[in-house]
Amino acid sequence: MSAKPLTDLSQLCIHTITTKPWSIETSARHFSEAGVKGITVWRDALNGRNIKQTGQMLRDSGLEIVSLCRGGFFPSTDALKRKAALDDNRNAIEEAAELGAPMIVLVCGSDPHQTLEESREQIKEGIRAILPEAKAAGVKLAIEPLHPMYADTRSAVNTLKQANEMASEINSSLVGVDVEVNQLW
């Protein structure tokens, strides 16, 4: 008689950052063996790899690529840094499309040298600026609110309400909210 799994993990999605320092191949093998069906790929796991082949390897392992993590980090008092963030987000959109990820998780960023409201406005501007590329690639953008302890540099979006209001104000079918319980506490 074979042992039955105690838990059905088929609805679970694990981020590659969770099992770092495993390679993406090792993660795929272990996730698949455990019955996990979803994977969120962090961009660092793609460094130096053929992204299309990596996506195919994940699908061949029985994994659904749920999202690519992460884009964002839009706010800055420095215009050149804001432009660099837009360029990086455009690269993330290309990577998501190559990988076959339908969505990018946005850790939106914040700048401690300006108010949270200014950072939030820059986040909305940044998302609007990359929407044409996201639309062309068929990639959705998910705003991830982070606990207020991250408001200094990681995110000026600190509540689910703020994320929902931001997505509503942007008013695009490509923009939604990513909820991670461990980030909201």
For each residue, the residues with C-beta under 8 A, 3 or more apart:
1:
2:
3:
4:
5: 8 9 35
6:
7:
8: 5 11 35
9: 5 12 34 35 36 37
10: 35 36 37
11: 8 37 38
12: 9 36 37 38
13: 36 37 38 39 40 64 66
14: 18 19 27 31 36 38 39 40
15: 18 39 40 42 69
16: 19 20 22 24 27 39 40 41 42 45
17: 20 42 44 69
18: 14 15
19: 14 16 22 26 27 30
20: 16 17 42
21:
22: 16 19 26 27 30
23: 26 27 45
24: 16 27 28 41 45 46 49 54 57 58
25: 28 29 57
26: 19 22 23 29 30
27: 14 16 19 22 23 24 30 31 39 45
28: 24 25 31 32 39 57 58 61 63
29: 25 26 32 33 61
30: 19 22 26 27 33 34
31: 14 27 28 34 36 39 61 63
32: 28 29 35 36 61 62 63
33: 29 30
34: 9 30 31
35: 5 8 9 10 32
36: 9 10 12 13 14 31 32 39 63
37: 9 10 11 12 13 62 63 64
38: 11 12 13 14 63 64 66
39: 13 14 15 16 27 28 31 36 58 63 64 65 66
40: 13 14 15 16 65 66 67 68 69 105
41: 16 24 45 46 54 58 65 67 68 69 99 101
42: 15 16 17 20 45 68 69 70
43: 46 47 68 69 70 92 95
44: 17 47
45: 16 23 24 27 41 42 49
46: 24 41 43 49 51 54 95 99
47: 43 44
48:
49: 24 45 46 53 54
50: 53 54
51: 46 54 55 95 98 99
52: 55 56 98 99 100
53: 49 50 56 57
54: 24 41 46 49 50 51 57 58 99
55: 51 52 58 59 65 98 99 100 101
56: 52 53 59 60 100
57: 24 25 28 53 54 60 61
58: 24 28 39 41 54 55 61 63 65
59: 55 56 62 63 64 65 100
60: 56 57
61: 28 29 31 32 57 58
62: 32 37 59
63: 28 31 32 36 37 38 39 58 59
64: 13 37 38 39 59
65: 39 40 41 55 58 59 68 99 100 101 102
66: 13 38 39 40 101 102 103
67: 40 41 96 101 102 103 104 105 142 178
68: 40 41 42 43 65 71 92 95 96 99 101 103 104 105
69: 15 17 40 41 42 43 104 105 107
70: 42 43 92 104 105 106 107 144
71: 68 88 89 92 93 104 105 106 107 130 141
72: 85 89 106 107 108 109 123 126 144 155
73: 85 88 107 108 109
74: 82 85 86 89 108 109 122 123 125 126 127
75: 82 108 109 110 111 114 118 119 120 122 123 126 156
76: 79 81 82 85 109 111 122
77: 111 113 114
78: 81 82
79: 76 82 83
80: 83 84
81: 76 78 84 85
82: 74 75 76 78 79 85 86 122 126
83: 79 80 86 87
84: 80 81 87 88
85: 72 73 74 76 81 82 88 89 109 126
86: 74 82 83 89 90 126 129 130
87: 83 84 90 91
88: 71 73 84 85 91 92
89: 71 72 74 85 86 92 93 104 126 130
90: 86 87 93 94 130 133
91: 87 88 94 95
92: 43 68 70 71 88 89 95 96 104
93: 71 89 90 96 97 104 130 133 134 137 139
94: 90 91 97 98 133 137
95: 43 46 51 68 91 92 98 99 101
96: 67 68 92 93 99 101 102 103 104 137 139
97: 93 94 100 101 137 138 139
98: 51 52 55 94 95
99: 41 46 51 52 54 55 65 68 95 96
100: 52 55 56 59 65 97
101: 41 55 65 66 67 68 95 96 97 104 139
102: 65 66 67 96 138 139 140
103: 66 67 68 96 139 140 141 142 178
104: 67 68 69 70 71 89 92 93 96 101 134 139 140 141 142
105: 40 67 68 69 70 71 142 144 178
106: 70 71 72 127 141 142 143 144 178
107: 69 70 71 72 73 144 146 154 155
108: 72 73 74 75 119 123 143 144 155 156 157
109: 72 73 74 75 76 85 119 123 153 154 155 156
110: 75 116 119 150 151 152 153 154 155 156
111: 75 76 77 114 118 119 122 153
112: 152 153
113: 77
114: 75 77 111 118 119
115: 118 119
116: 110 119 120 151 156 158
117: 120 121
118: 75 111 114 115 121 122
119: 75 108 109 110 111 114 115 116 122 123 156
120: 75 116 117 123 124 156 157 162 166
121: 117 118 124 125
122: 74 75 76 82 111 118 119 125 126
123: 72 74 75 108 109 119 120 126 127 143 156 157 166
124: 120 121 127 128 166 169 170
125: 74 121 122 128 129
126: 72 74 75 82 85 86 89 122 123 129 130
127: 74 106 123 124 130 131 141 143 166 170 175
128: 124 125 131 170
129: 86 125 126
130: 71 86 89 90 93 126 127 133 134 141
131: 127 128 134 135 141 170 172 174 175
132: 135 136
133: 90 93 94 130 136 137
134: 93 104 130 131 137 139 140 141 174
135: 131 132 138 174
136: 132 133
137: 93 94 96 97 133 134
138: 97 102 135
139: 93 96 97 101 102 103 104 134 174
140: 102 103 104 134 174 175 176
141: 71 103 104 106 127 130 131 134 174 175 176
142: 67 103 104 105 106 175 176 177 178
143: 106 108 123 127 157 163 166 167 175 176 177 178
144: 70 72 105 106 107 108 155 157 163 177 178 179 180 183
145: 155 157 158 159 160 162 163 177 179 183 184
146: 107 150 151 154 155 157 158 183 184
147: 150 158 183 184 185
148: 151 158 159
149:
150: 110 146 147 153 154 155 158
151: 110 116 146 148 154 155 156 158
152: 110 112
153: 109 110 111 112 150
154: 107 109 110 146 150 151
155: 72 107 108 109 110 144 145 146 150 151 158
156: 75 108 109 110 116 119 120 123 151
157: 108 120 123 143 144 145 146 162 163 166
158: 116 145 146 147 148 150 151 155 162
159: 145 148 162 163 184
160: 145 163 164 177 179 184
161: 164 165
162: 120 145 157 158 159 165 166
163: 143 144 145 157 159 160 166 167 177
164: 160 161 167 168 177
165: 161 162 168 169
166: 120 123 124 127 143 157 162 163 169 170
167: 143 163 164 170 175 176 177
168: 164 165 171
169: 124 165 166
170: 124 127 128 131 166 167 175
171: 168 175
172: 131 175
173:
174: 131 134 135 139 140 141
175: 127 131 140 141 142 143 167 170 171 172
176: 140 141 142 143 167
177: 142 143 144 145 160 163 164 167
178: 67 103 105 106 142 143 144
179: 144 145 160 184
180: 144 183 184
181: 184
182: 185
183: 144 145 146 147 180
184: 145 146 147 159 160 179 180 181
185: 147 182
